[in-house]
Amino acid sequence: MKQILTSKYLVWFVLMLPGILFLVGWERGTVTYDSLMHATGEFSARFLIFSLIATPLMLLLPEYRFPQWLAHHRRYFGLAAFAYGLVHTMAYLLEVPSSQVWKEFFELGMLTGWIGFIIWIPLAMTSNNYSVRKLSKNWKKLQRFTYPAALLVVLHWMLIHYNWKPALVHFVPVLLLQIYRVWKQRDTEYAENLIYR
C-alpha cells in the first residue's frame, strides 16, 4: 500500500486529473473557454509554486516529511506546471482568431506570458534523468531559468487581469522562502568555510 501511495504514477495521476476533467468538460461544452483558461492558468502557477518552495521548505522544516516528499517530486510539479501552461496556451490559440493573437502578441501582459512559456520549453524538455546525466553541472544552470520564467508568470497574471492582489498572495510567500533559502545556504557555506579553514 505504501508503494502505491508513494508511486510517481499516482502523483502524476493526481496532478493531471483536474486538467483532464476540464478538457473533457470543454470538449462536451460543460466547461466554458473562460473557465478553462482561468483553471489552467491557476493550476500552472500553483504547481510552479510547489516546485519552487521545495528546497526552502526542506531548509526551514528539516524534520518534517512533506518538504522531503515535495523535494523528491519537485520535477513532477514543474512538469505539471508546464503541462497546464501548454493547455492554457493551446486553448487560447484554438479559440482566438489568429489575427487577434498577432494583434495582442506585443501587449505587455501577453508578451510576458509568451516569453515565460518559451523559457519553459527547454526546462520541461530537460526535466528527465537522461538530461540530468547528459548535461551534468550545466543542468542546474539551465534550470535556474525557472526563476525568470516564474517572474514572467507573475507579471502575465497581474497584467492580464489588471489585478495584482491574487498574484502577490500566491507569489510573495515564494519570494520570502527563496530569500530565506539564499540566506540559509550562504550562512551554511560561511560556517563550513570557517570550519575547514
HELIX and SHEET records of a PDB file:
HELIX    1   1 LYS A    2  LEU A    5  1                                   4    
HELIX    2   2 LYS A    8  ARG A   28  1                                  21    
HELIX    3   3 TYR A   33  LEU A   60  1                                  28    
HELIX    4   4 ARG A   65  HIS A   72  1                                   8    
HELIX    5   5 ARG A   74  GLU A   95  1                                  22    
HELIX    6   6 SER A   98  GLU A  104  1                                   7    
HELIX    7   7 LEU A  108  MET A  125  1                                  18    
HELIX    8   8 ASN A  129  LEU A  135  1                                   7    
HELIX    9   9 LYS A  137  GLN A  143  1                                   7    
HELIX   10  10 THR A  146  HIS A  161  1                                  16    
HELIX   11  11 TRP A  164  ILE A  195  1                                  32    
END                                                                             
